[in-house]
Amino acid sequence: MAYQQMPGPDGDPGYIESLRTGTRLAELRKFGLILAVVPVVVFVGIPMLVHDGKTPAWTLVLPLLAAVGAYIAARQLAASVQALPAEGDPHAVRERALAALRRSMLVRLGVTAVPLVLGLLASLIGGSLLPYAVGFLLGWPQMLRALPDARMIEESRARLEAHGVYSGLWEALVEPTAAASHRRG
């Protein structure tokens, strides 16, 4: 399905609908969703690895502290997208903007995964599901917030265009991927 609407937050067909468009936006969102599903799969599978014994206190504190740190770090990283330089042809600027958005998303997803990973490790070491559950309950919502929705893309676009350089980010996002172009051609 080709993307028919105008690029921009108002033309965003929505998260689920955009997955069917064959655009770079769909590719980015699919990748984010795959990363967000992994903690759920781990949550379902971890009871087979632990025997819910007595839970040491440190195993609960570890994912809790990591979640607080991840929340602070993710907020700071969201603000760290650098403005684009005022040079270069429009295509190169769009590609730089798209690369900056990808990098920002991946770093935020990585940071928000820390409570989940530490909760998993604490669960395996402590022999209880509870530390992972704490990491999951505090980290997974942060991970979902790091997915590339219209709000996150607009925040990044605004930071990229802070020096008045038009990023063309939405235009780059709605371009068909190479695979989608090949299927149509």
N, C-alpha and C positions, 0 to 999 in steps of 0.2 A: 504494500500500500504506500503510495507516494504521499509525502507531507504536503498538504494543500493549504494550510493556514499561513498567515504572515508570521515571520520570525519575531520572537519577543515573548515576554511572560504572558501577554494576553492571547497569543497564538499557541501557547503550549496546550496540547490536547489532553494533558493530564498524565500522571505517571504510568498507569497501566495501559492506556490507549497508545502512548508513545512507543511502547515496546514493540508494537506491530508496524512501525513506520519504516524500518530499514535505514534509519539515519544514525549519525554519530551520537545523537542524544539517546537513541534507543540502545545503542551499544554500551554507552557509559552507564545507563540505568540498569541494563541487564547485568553488567559486571558488578555493580553495587549490590543488586539484589542477591546475586550468588554469594557474595561475601556476607550478606546479612542472614542468609539461611544457614550457613555453617554452624553458628552457635546454637541454633535450634536443634540441628541434627545431633550435635554433641550433647545437648541437654537430654535428648531422648536416649542416647546411648550410654551415658556415663553411669547410670545405675547398675549396669552390668559389670562395671569396673570397681565400684566401691561398695562397701558393705554397711554403710550407715552406722558406723560405730560412734564412739564418743567424739565430739567435735572440739578440738583444741581451740581456744580463743584466738590465737594468732592466725589461724586459718580463716577466720571471719574478718579480722581486722585488715588483712592483706588486700583482699578485693575491694573492701570499703575504701581504704586509703587510695588505692589505685583508681577507683571510680571518681573520687573527688579530684585527684590530680588530672585524670583524663578530661574531666569536664572543664577544668581551668585551661588546660593545654589546648583543647579543641576550640575553645572561644578565642584564645590568643592566635591560634593558627588560622582561624577564619579571617582574622584581621590582618594577617601577614601577606596576603596577596599583593604583590607589588604592581604599581601603575606601569603601563606600557611606555616604552620610550617613543619619542615623537618621530622616529625615522622608520623607513621601510615601506614596501608596497603593501597595499591593503590585504592581499592574500597571505603574505608573511606575517602581518600583524594578527590576522584571524587565527593562523596556525599557532602563533605564540600564545594568544589568549586561550585557545583550546587546550594547549599543553599546560598552561597555568591552572586552569580549572581541573584538569585531570590530576595534576600533582596535588592540588589542594584537597581534592576529594580523597585520594589515596592516603595522604598523610593523616587526614582526619579520621578515616576509617581505621587506619593502623593504630592511632592513639586511642580511639574508643574501644579497640579490641583488647587493650592491655588488662582491664579489670576481668575480662572473660578468660584470658590466658592465665592470669595469676590465680583466679578462682579455680580454674581447672587443675592447675598444678597443686594448689593447696588441697583440693578435694582428693587428688590421687595420693598425696603424701599423708594427709590426715585421715583418709579412709572414710570420708563422709561426703554426701551430696551437697550439704548445706553451703560450703564455701563457693562452689560453682553457682548455686542458686542465687547467692548474694551478688556475685560478679555478674551474673546474667540479668538479674532484676535492675541493677544499677548501670550496667554497661550497654546492654542491648538497646534500650531506648535512645541512648546517645548515638549508637551506631546508626539507628534508623534516621536520626536527625542529620547525620552526615551524608546521607544519600542525596544525589543531585536532583532536588526538586526545584521548582521555579524560584522559590525564595532563596535557596542557596546559590543558584546560578545568577540571580539578580544582584545579590550581595557581592559576588565575585566580579561581575561585570562592572558594577559601580566602582569598585576598587581599581580595576584595570584601567578604567577611563578617568581616573582621578585627575590626570594632567591634561584632560581635554582631548586625548587621542581616542578616536572611535575604534572599538575593539572588533566589532563585527562578530561577537561571540555567538549570538543567537543564529546568525546566518551560517556560521561554521557548524553549529550543532544540528541544524536541520538539513545539511548536505547529506546526500546518500553515502553510505559506506561503499568501499570498493566492491565488497561482495554483493551488495544490493544493486549497484550499477551494472555489475557483470551479469546478474540474473536478468535484468531488464534488457540489456544490450544484446 
